[in-house]
Amino acid sequence: MELRQLEYFIAVCEELHVTKAAEKLGISQPTLSLQLRAMEEELGTLVFDRIGKRIALTEAGMILLKYARRMVQDRQNALLEIKELREFQGGNLVVGVLPAELDYRITPLFIDYHRNYPKVSLKIISSVEIPRLVLANEADIGITLIQSPDPRLVTRPLYSESFVLVVSEKHELADRDAVSLLELKGIPMVMYPSDFMGREVVENRCRAFGFQLDVAVETTTAPSLFNFVRSNIGATVQPLDLSKSLNDPTLRLITIEDHTPTREIGIIYRADKYLGFAARKCIEFIEHQLKRIK
């Protein structure tokens, strides 16, 4: 059985549609079907149940998929490691970063990293779906909120920080130094959408105490969010360091003194993927620089 056949097989498993898989692979549908039949003949069993135009994995197919992914990944790891021998201190690096981290904390670190390793071609993706990007091999490493453990990923903690209530200088709470978590109940809020991880951290803490935020406005960008807050449309709950970095005299940062929402940020990468020179040095560099900042 050839690795090419395994790659074809994986593509069909992902699409569960031979024609779509052929288009994804850039080959004809008859060619792909022929390769699948040849593979099944060699195995002596069917790997797909064909139900009209739909297909589903058989039990044998599920076993093959588990090992096929491992074999294809091992091949890619070997090629990357050999390539690294030829292009020492070079190569490509794709990093997925949460938008807020990219806006105020991580970009300066990437600038310094590029100055130290100018031969590395660096691509940065701003996204709220960092684990998906890493697992799909669309990013080599990711900087994201640490969530429940995933055995497919290695997680290296970077830092943690608390959330604060941010209000306009005109807000009724502007003179307060601190509030309790329960005082957030009923305050009109401006927040990122619910699929943003930081929003979920805050909402989960509020739900644990029996209430939900009263969200008046949702927006996906930091400049828009804080403009709404400046205009006293509503308050917001955001990470302390991000809020302080604005250095805006028209905003007030108020401590949440009990049951404070906190978030943990870390670097993630696939446990089964070879970590090349560029990725290793990037992780080491970011960890070292953040320790210096602390």
C-alpha positions as CSV (number, residue, x, y, z in Angstrom):
1,M,0.0,0.0,0.0
2,E,1.4,3.4,-1.0
3,L,1.5,6.5,1.1
4,R,-0.3,8.3,-1.8
5,Q,-3.2,5.9,-1.4
6,L,-3.4,6.6,2.3
7,E,-3.5,10.3,1.6
8,Y,-6.3,9.7,-0.8
9,F,-8.1,7.5,1.8
10,I,-7.8,10.2,4.5
11,A,-9.2,12.9,2.1
12,V,-12.2,10.7,1.4
13,C,-12.7,10.1,5.1
14,E,-12.6,13.9,5.7
15,E,-15.1,14.7,3.0
16,L,-17.2,11.5,3.1
17,H,-17.8,12.2,-0.6
18,V,-15.6,10.8,-3.4
19,T,-16.2,13.6,-5.9
20,K,-15.5,16.3,-3.3
21,A,-12.4,14.5,-2.1
22,A,-11.1,14.2,-5.8
23,E,-11.6,17.9,-6.3
24,K,-9.7,18.6,-3.0
25,L,-6.9,16.4,-4.2
26,G,-6.8,17.7,-7.7
27,I,-7.4,14.4,-9.4
28,S,-10.3,12.9,-11.3
29,Q,-13.1,11.0,-9.6
30,P,-12.5,7.8,-11.6
31,T,-8.8,7.8,-10.6
32,L,-9.6,8.2,-7.0
33,S,-12.2,5.5,-7.1
34,L,-9.7,3.2,-8.8
35,Q,-7.1,3.8,-6.1
36,L,-9.7,3.1,-3.3
37,R,-10.7,-0.2,-5.0
38,A,-7.1,-1.3,-5.3
39,M,-6.5,-0.5,-1.6
40,E,-9.6,-2.5,-0.6
41,E,-8.5,-5.5,-2.7
42,E,-5.1,-5.4,-1.1
43,L,-6.7,-5.3,2.4
44,G,-9.2,-8.0,1.5
45,T,-12.0,-6.0,3.0
46,L,-14.1,-2.9,2.5
47,V,-13.1,0.3,4.2
48,F,-16.3,2.2,3.1
49,D,-19.9,1.3,3.1
50,R,-21.5,2.8,0.0
51,I,-25.1,3.9,0.4
52,G,-26.2,5.5,-2.8
53,K,-24.0,8.6,-3.2
54,R,-23.2,8.6,0.5
55,I,-20.4,6.7,2.1
56,A,-19.5,5.8,5.6
57,L,-16.5,4.2,7.3
58,T,-16.6,0.5,8.1
59,E,-15.0,-0.8,11.2
60,A,-11.9,-1.8,9.2
61,G,-11.9,1.7,7.7
62,M,-11.8,3.3,11.2
63,I,-8.8,1.1,12.1
64,L,-7.0,2.1,8.9
65,L,-7.8,5.8,9.4
66,K,-6.1,5.8,12.8
67,Y,-2.9,4.3,11.5
68,A,-3.0,6.1,8.1
69,R,-3.0,9.5,9.8
70,R,0.0,8.5,11.9
71,M,1.9,7.2,8.9
72,V,1.3,10.3,6.8
73,Q,2.2,12.5,9.7
74,D,5.4,10.5,10.3
75,R,6.4,11.0,6.6
76,Q,5.8,14.8,6.9
77,N,7.8,14.9,10.1
78,A,10.7,13.1,8.4
79,L,10.6,15.4,5.4
80,L,10.5,18.5,7.7
81,E,13.5,17.3,9.8
82,I,15.6,16.5,6.7
83,K,14.7,19.9,5.1
84,E,15.7,21.6,8.3
85,L,19.2,20.2,7.9
86,R,19.5,21.9,4.6
87,E,17.9,25.2,5.7
88,F,19.3,25.7,9.2
89,Q,17.8,28.7,10.9
90,G,15.4,29.2,8.0
91,G,12.1,27.7,7.0
92,N,8.5,28.8,7.4
93,L,6.4,29.3,10.5
94,V,2.7,29.8,10.8
95,V,1.4,31.0,14.1
96,G,-2.2,31.4,15.1
97,V,-2.9,34.0,17.8
98,L,-6.0,35.3,19.5
99,P,-6.9,38.7,18.1
100,A,-6.6,40.6,21.5
101,E,-3.2,39.1,22.2
102,L,-2.0,40.0,18.7
103,D,-3.2,43.6,19.1
104,Y,-1.4,44.5,22.3
105,R,1.0,42.0,23.6
106,I,2.3,39.5,21.1
107,T,3.1,41.6,18.0
108,P,6.2,43.3,19.6
109,L,7.5,39.9,20.5
110,F,7.1,38.7,16.9
111,I,8.9,41.8,15.7
112,D,11.9,41.0,18.0
113,Y,11.8,37.3,16.9
114,H,11.9,38.3,13.2
115,R,14.9,40.6,13.9
116,N,16.7,37.6,15.6
117,Y,15.7,35.1,12.9
118,P,15.4,37.0,9.7
119,K,15.6,33.8,7.6
120,V,12.4,32.5,9.0
121,S,9.3,33.3,6.8
122,L,6.7,34.2,9.4
123,K,2.9,34.1,8.8
124,I,0.6,35.2,11.6
125,I,-3.1,34.3,11.6
126,S,-5.5,36.2,13.9
127,S,-8.3,33.9,14.9
128,V,-10.6,32.7,17.8
129,E,-10.3,29.1,16.6
130,I,-6.6,28.4,17.4
131,P,-6.9,24.8,18.4
132,R,-8.8,24.0,15.2
133,L,-6.1,25.7,13.1
134,V,-3.3,23.7,14.9
135,L,-5.1,20.4,14.6
136,A,-5.8,21.0,10.9
137,N,-2.1,21.8,10.3
138,E,-3.1,25.3,9.2
139,A,-0.9,26.7,12.0
140,D,2.3,25.2,13.4
141,I,1.8,26.6,16.9
142,G,-1.0,28.6,18.5
143,I,-1.3,31.2,21.3
144,T,-4.6,30.8,22.9
145,L,-6.6,30.3,26.1
146,I,-5.8,27.1,27.9
147,Q,-8.9,25.0,28.0
148,S,-9.6,21.4,29.0
149,P,-6.7,19.1,28.1
150,D,-6.7,17.7,24.6
151,P,-4.4,14.6,24.2
152,R,-3.7,15.6,20.6
153,L,-2.1,18.9,21.8
154,V,0.9,19.9,23.9
155,T,0.1,22.9,26.0
156,R,2.8,25.2,27.5
157,P,1.5,27.9,29.9
158,L,2.6,31.4,29.3
159,Y,0.8,33.8,31.7
160,S,-2.5,34.4,33.5
161,E,-4.4,37.6,34.1
162,S,-7.5,38.9,35.8
163,F,-10.5,40.6,34.1
164,V,-11.7,44.0,35.2
165,L,-14.8,46.1,34.7
166,V,-14.1,48.9,32.2
167,V,-16.4,51.9,32.1
168,S,-16.6,55.4,30.7
169,E,-15.6,58.3,32.9
170,K,-19.3,59.3,32.6
171,H,-20.6,55.9,33.9
172,E,-22.4,55.8,37.2
173,L,-19.7,53.4,38.6
174,A,-16.8,55.5,37.4
175,D,-15.8,56.6,40.9
176,R,-15.7,53.1,42.3
177,D,-12.3,51.3,42.8
178,A,-13.9,47.9,43.1
179,V,-17.2,46.0,42.5
180,S,-18.4,42.5,43.4
181,L,-19.1,40.0,40.7
182,L,-22.8,40.1,41.5
183,E,-22.9,43.9,40.8
184,L,-22.4,43.1,37.2
185,K,-25.9,41.8,37.0
186,G,-28.1,44.2,35.1
187,I,-25.4,46.5,33.9
188,P,-25.6,47.1,30.1
189,M,-22.5,45.6,28.5
190,V,-20.5,45.8,25.3
191,M,-18.8,42.5,24.6
192,Y,-17.2,40.3,22.0
193,P,-19.5,37.7,20.5
194,S,-20.2,34.5,22.5
195,D,-17.8,32.4,20.5
196,F,-14.9,34.5,21.7
197,M,-13.0,32.6,24.4
198,G,-12.6,35.6,26.7
199,R,-16.3,36.2,26.6
200,E,-16.9,32.6,27.6
201,V,-14.6,32.9,30.6
202,V,-16.6,35.8,32.0
203,E,-20.0,34.3,31.1
204,N,-19.1,31.0,32.8
205,R,-18.1,32.8,36.0
206,C,-21.4,34.7,36.0
207,R,-23.5,31.6,35.3
208,A,-21.8,29.9,38.2
209,F,-23.4,32.6,40.4
210,G,-26.8,32.4,38.8
211,F,-27.0,35.3,36.3
212,Q,-26.0,36.3,32.8
213,L,-24.5,39.5,31.5
214,D,-26.9,42.0,30.0
215,V,-25.2,42.4,26.6
216,A,-26.5,45.5,24.8
217,V,-23.9,45.5,22.0
218,E,-21.7,42.8,20.5
219,T,-18.7,43.6,18.3
220,T,-15.7,41.7,17.0
221,T,-12.9,44.3,17.2
222,A,-11.2,46.0,20.2
223,P,-11.3,49.5,18.8
224,S,-15.1,49.3,18.2
225,L,-15.7,47.7,21.6
226,F,-13.9,50.4,23.5
227,N,-15.4,53.2,21.4
228,F,-18.8,52.0,22.5
229,V,-17.6,52.0,26.1
230,R,-16.1,55.5,25.8
231,S,-19.5,56.7,24.5
232,N,-21.1,55.2,27.7
233,I,-23.3,52.9,25.7
234,G,-22.3,50.2,28.2
235,A,-19.5,48.8,30.3
236,T,-17.3,45.9,29.4
237,V,-15.3,43.2,31.2
238,Q,-11.8,42.7,29.7
239,P,-8.4,41.5,30.7
240,L,-6.5,43.9,33.0
241,D,-3.3,44.2,30.9
242,L,-5.2,44.7,27.7
243,S,-7.3,47.5,29.3
244,K,-4.3,49.2,30.9
245,S,-2.4,49.1,27.5
246,L,-5.0,51.6,26.1
247,N,-3.7,54.2,28.5
248,D,-7.0,56.1,28.0
249,P,-7.8,58.8,30.6
250,T,-11.5,58.6,29.5
251,L,-11.9,55.1,30.8
252,R,-12.0,53.7,34.3
253,L,-10.7,50.3,35.3
254,I,-12.5,48.8,38.2
255,T,-11.4,45.7,40.1
256,I,-13.8,42.8,40.4
257,E,-12.9,42.0,44.0
258,D,-14.5,38.6,44.5
259,H,-14.7,35.6,42.3
260,T,-12.6,37.5,39.7
261,P,-12.8,36.0,36.2
262,T,-9.2,35.0,35.1
263,R,-7.8,33.6,31.9
264,E,-4.7,31.4,31.2
265,I,-2.8,31.9,28.0
266,G,-0.5,29.3,26.6
267,I,1.2,28.0,23.5
268,I,-0.2,24.8,21.9
269,Y,1.1,22.5,19.1
270,R,0.3,19.0,17.9
271,A,1.7,16.2,20.0
272,D,2.4,14.1,17.0
273,K,4.0,16.7,14.8
274,Y,7.7,17.4,14.4
275,L,8.5,20.8,15.8
276,G,11.0,22.5,13.5
277,F,13.7,24.9,14.2
278,A,11.6,28.0,13.5
279,A,8.8,26.8,15.8
280,R,11.1,25.7,18.6
281,K,13.0,29.0,18.6
282,C,9.8,31.0,18.5
283,I,8.4,29.2,21.6
284,E,11.7,29.6,23.5
285,F,11.9,33.3,22.5
286,I,8.3,34.1,23.5
287,E,8.7,32.3,26.8
288,H,12.0,34.0,27.6
289,Q,10.7,37.5,26.7
290,L,7.6,37.1,28.7
291,K,9.6,36.1,31.8
292,R,11.7,39.3,31.3
293,I,8.6,41.4,31.2
294,K,7.2,39.9,34.4
